[in-house]
Amino acid sequence: MAGLELLSDQGYRVDGRRAGELRKIQARMGVFAQADGSAYIEQGNTKALAVVYGPHEIRGSRARALPDRALVNCQYSSATFSTGERKRRPHGDRKSCEMGLQLRQTFEAAILTQLHPRSQIDIYVQVLQADGGTYAACVNAATLAVLDAGIPMRDFVCACSAGFVDGTALADLSHVEEAAGGPQLALALLPASGQIALLEMDARLHEDHLEQVLEAAAQAAQDVHILLDRVVRQHVREASILLGD
């Protein structure tokens, strides 16, 4: 990565975007008829698929049932061909377990679990291609899948990454920008209230710059919300036409 200019003097990034500009996002809902909810999303070259089952009875030990709310189970995996590295274990490794935990914490903050006590909601997310912003793509795909399943939520959950390069906050990092090793954070936001569902930072950043990077991620998450809302409305229109309504 030595010598690579992540931000030009004119304010352009490696892929031609401005500092706060999102990569192109495309998404579809209802991609699997067998699941209660499903969605596919592309954020730049990062591609993720999410499926949702539930609410349903607790599988396995009934002792796991929560008397006042639903149990949210999230599992993450990545396809063996998703990156240039060939992994022997595309799921079940430490990174996959950590990602599954982060997704569970994120959606426990958004799903109205108290409406479905003693039940279970399963969210499965698989990354088909990884090119930066993996957590954000997983959250955004899972949000669409949960909505497709008709599970009540407090709000959309919209996520985006951000970093800090040459005194400038960059939103929606690509793999090249992540690999440069600068300060990065991932933010999951409930856009209507501004409530943070999850915030993670994986490198040191001076507190004088934290607010700037956080604002860049929050604004990008709001921009993601506009796009996801458009996808949901389009899906509802298409479903209404099929039903002859």
N, C-alpha and C positions, 0 to 999 in steps of 0.2 A: 504493500500500500504506500510505500515511500514515494514522495513526489506527486501523489495524486491530489489534485485540487478539488476539494469537496464543495467549495463555494467560490465562484469567480468574483472578480472585482465588480462586475456588473450585477451581482446578486443572484446568479443562476447556479443551480446545482448540477451534479454530474449528468443527470437525466434531463436537464433542461427546465426543471421546475423552479418556481420561486420558493422562498424559505417556508412559507406557510401553506403551500399548495399540496393538495392530496394527489396521490396517484389515481389513475382511472379506476373506478369501482363499478363492477357489474355483478348483479345478483339475481337469483331465481328462488322462488319458494315452491314447495310441493313437488320436489324432484323425485321422491320415493312414495309410491302409493301404500306400501306395506307399513310405513312408520306413521305414528300419530302426527308428527310434524317433521319437516325436513327443509333444508336450504343449501344452496351452493353460492359461494362468493369468490370473486376475484378482486384483489386489491393490488393493482400493478400486476406483477408476475407471481404473487403469492395467491395460492388457490386452496380453499378449505371447504369441506363438506360437513354438515351437521345434521344429525337425526335425533328425534326426541320421542320417547315412549312414556306414556303416563298422562295423568296420575293413575297408578295401578296398585294392587296389593303388594305389600312388602314381600320381596323374594328372599328365601332363606329363612334365617331365624326371625321369628316374630318379635324377639326381644329388641331388635333394631328399630322397631316402630316408635315414632315420636307421638305422644298423646295429643299435642297441641298444634302440630304442623306436619307438613310433608317432608320426607327425607329427599334431599337433592343429591343425586349421584352423577358425577361427571367423569368421563374417561376420555383421554386424549391419546392420539397416536399419529404417527407420520408415516407416509408411504416410504418404502425402502428407496424409491426413486425420487423422493422429494427434494433432495439436495445432491451435491456432487459427492458427498461422503456416502459410502455404502455401509449401512448399519445392520448388524446382525439382529438387533432387537428393535423393531420399529415402535414397540410399545412395551410398557412395563419397566423401562429403565428409569433412572433417577429424574431426568429431565421431563419425561412423560408424566411421572407421578406428581412432580411439582406443578406442571401445567394443569393437570387435572384438579389439583387442590385449589389453584388460583381461579379456575373456572367455577368450581363449586362455591367458593367464597363470593365471587362476583354475582352469581345468580341467586344465591341465598339472600342477597341484599335487594334483589329486584322482583323475584317471584313472590306472589301472595301465598306463601306456603301454608298460612293459617287456615286457608279455605279448604284444605285437603288433609286433615289430620290422619295419622296412621296409614299414610300411603307413601308411594315412592315415585319420583320423577327422574327418569334416566336421560342424560344428555351425552351423546357420543359425538366427538369431533375428530375428524381426520384431515391432516394437511397433505394435500396432493403435490404441492410445489411450494417450496419455501424460498422467498426472496426478500426477507425483511418484514417486520411487523406481524410476526406469526401469531402472537397472543391476541392482537387487535383483530386480525382476520377471524380467528376462532370465536371470539366474543360476538362479533357482528354476525357471523353465520349462525351461531347458536341463538342469538336474539330472534332472528327471522324464523328459525325452526320452532322455537318456543311459541312465538305468535301464531305460526302455522298450525300448531297443535291445539290452539285455543286456550292455552293456559294463562290465567290472569296475571298480569304484571303491574307493578307500580308505574312503570315507564319503560320505554326502550332502554336497553343498555348499549351504549355506543363507545367504542374504544379506538384509541390511536396512540402511536408512539411519538416521541419527540427527542431531539438531541440538541447539543450545543457545540457549534463549530465557529471558530474565529469571531467570537463575540456575538454570534447570531443563533437564535433558536430555530431549529428545523423541525417541521412536522412530518409525520408519516415516513419514517426512515426506510430506505431500501437496504438490501443486504450489503452493498458496497459501503454505505454510510455506517451501518452497524459494525461492520468488520474493521472500520478505522479505529474503533476502540475508545471513542470519546464518551462523555457522560450521556446516558440515555435513560429515559423513563417510559413506562407504559401506564396509561390512564384509562380506566373504565368509568364512564360518566352516565348518570341519569339526567338527560338534558333538560327536562322540564323544571326540575328543582335545583339542578346544579350539584346534586349530591354525588360524592365520589364513592363508587362501589369498590374500586381497588386502585391502588397507586403503588407502583414498584419502581425502584431505581437501582441500577446495577453497577453504578460507578460514583465516585465522589464528585460533587458539584458544589461550588461555593454558594452560600446562602444568598449572596447578592444576585445570583443568576437564576436561582430556583424559580422565583415567581415568573420570570420571563419564559422559561421552558414550560412551566406548568400552564401558563396562559396559552402558549402555542398548542399544547396537546388538547386543552379544553376547547379551544376554538375549532380545532380540527375535528374533535369528537362531535361538536355541534354541526359541523358541515357533513359529517358522516350521517348524522341523524336525518338531515334533510333528504339525503339520497336513499336511506333505508325506508323512510316514510313513503317516499315515492314508489319504491318497490312493493311495499305492502298494499298501497292503494291500487296499484296496477294489478296485483294478484287478486284482490277482492273484486275488481271490475271483471277480470277474466272469469273468475268463479261464478259471478252473477250471470254472466252471459251463458255459461255452460248449463246453469240451472234454469235458464229461461226466465230469469227474474227481470 
